[in-house]
């Protein structure tokens, strides 16, 4: 704070921004940020509710994030797909493993699905690029006629109707996320999240300053863009853009970093944030950026981007 005030007094407002930007690429700053947050199951700035489904324990937990604290507000038995593995293709009767947004609330359904259903974003971007197929994965209730003899689903997650109705009153599905796994999610250290956040802003800083080599160092050799573009083509594409050496302003807000369950033993995270991009050329973008990353040498390595 002393440095900022001194710069303002001696140099005016224009040079304060550079000082503030330097904090964003300093891990010490992010250590302080994450210390005040409950990060056991993710780092959240805009998500308010987290569903956690464990196929091994046959349960669905609901957490609320309020004042940087993660509080469990729901715990219910759950029925999953008959196939206990990860979902790979349409009709395999498996509940997918991963991280999914809730995209819609459905009512007035066939009585088999109970009083309502929350639609998930399966297949997400990572699923699609891994050639997974299928659709219609919901969190729904149990048959209204009381016939509960079927102890599995076709891939959805089914819970007691009274609990589902309670959840409907509490959550806004637009601010909610679902994490599904075979086993209970392991807690992630605060240091890991601080490293990810620092890496994210070093990557952003390289982007702003047209530092192509540093920028591309954050991309894994296995990288695939949302449209299927692979790493070598992507590098050539970005070189053409960076060669323009245009000035740009890029801000990241509403950052959410979620550990991504998988059967490959990889330390994967899904990162989403609101990106506001403005270049001197007149090009602008404001929307949700989505990254899937792995950790290498304490910094992010991007494997999927949209």
C-alpha angles and dihedrals in degrees: 000000000000090000092051095049092047092051091049092050095047105030108020130233098311096074097044092078092062090053093050092047090054090060091056092062094044114098091210089067092052092046087060093046096051093042089070093049133078099236102167092121103018146322110269131186102159107013112093104180131042124193113199117194122191115192091192093056095035093228142118119213125195122207129188122210112213130155089356091302126119111218126182108231100165141036123175140163111252138200118218137186119300090243106074095199128084119291110259106160144009113284098017091120093231129135108230123247115224144059121310138178121225105241106177146005116228126198137173091044130154107295089247090076096052125231098326147344138220112219117221128212094246119171092045124184093274091050093050094050088050088055095247115157139193134078143207100072107164143171101230143155135256127272112292091219090066095244101140100155092118106084097189140049135218089257104306128110114246125193137171113295096231091053092047090053090050090052091050090059093049108041137058104216090211089066095043137093134193123218114192125188143158091236134027112285116259116234115253121223121247088235090061092054092046089053091049093050093047090049091049092056095042086054089049091048091052089049092052093047096045092240096159099181094050092043094052092045087075092063122090121227087241091057119141123182121221091264094050097263109151130214103273094047089044092053091052091047093051092046090058090052097044091048087068086068092205122170116248142175118217126180129184120203137158092039118188122182116187129181107242115220115222140161094233096077091240124145096236128168133187113220123192129175142156108261122200110190123182124172130187088241088070096253112137135178130182117176148093116308117203125198133175111202142176125207119249122171090345094303133095122267110195115223100168131021139181 
